[in-house]
Amino acid sequence: MQLLSQEDHDLVTAAVTAAERSSDGEIVTIVAARSDAYHDVALHYAVLAMLLVPAGLAFVPQAWIDWAATLVLGWNAELTREAVMLYLFAKLAAAFLIVRLILAYQPLRMALTPGITKSRRVHRRAIETFRTGCELKTRGRTGVLLYVSLAEHRAEIVADKAIADQVNAEVWGEAMAALVDELKAGRPGRGMAVAVEKIGAVLAPILPPTGNNPNELPDRLVEL
């Protein structure tokens, strides 16, 4: 299923084409549904729920424990070590499985994932994508990747050596701010187009067009 509309694709492609006319830089735009499944986050929550079981039982009044024991074992029954361990094991397993099953629902798992974790995963995926699709793909090492991850509402700009050597990461701040604002407003295509325009403005003075720069990377928006 296409992540963005055809109108958004056309808007981003036109922005890339226009930006590349003003410099020898090569801008690649990629949009992903999400950068990670975050299954490990669900696992961490399930383990936490499991660990809270003995902590919670420690605060249960003894009278309640005795009452529950009589319901299961009858009057004057004694709680043996085996019975206590089996009960504790059952509670631990139930807590783990229930939380793990609940967090199989992707939107909830995404909502419970810490923001810093999302940022790290998006950054890592952007670097991996850049290395496989952009790095060393241009003869002058002039590629720039604009990577957008929709589920996390996060984006990354990664530049090849010829650009990174001359541009501090902070320079991309204006493009990133404009993009994130549009992402949160539900206009990813518009946000990417504006970001591409601002990236082109950064590239123009450091990589002015020479007239001898073939189009080495695709101008179209790529979906993952």
Secondary structure, DSSP 4 states (H G I P E B T S, - for coil): --SS-HHHHHHHHHHHHHHHHTSS-EEEEEEES-S---HHHHHHHHHHHHHHHHHHHTTS-HHHHHHHHHHHH-TT----HHHHHHHHHHHHHHHHHHHHHHTTSHHHHHHTS-HHHHHHHHHHHHHHHHHHHTTT-STT--EEEEEEETTTTEEEEEE-HHHHTTS-GGGGHHHHHHHHHHHHTT-HHHHHHHHHHHHHHHHHHHS---S-----S--S-EE-
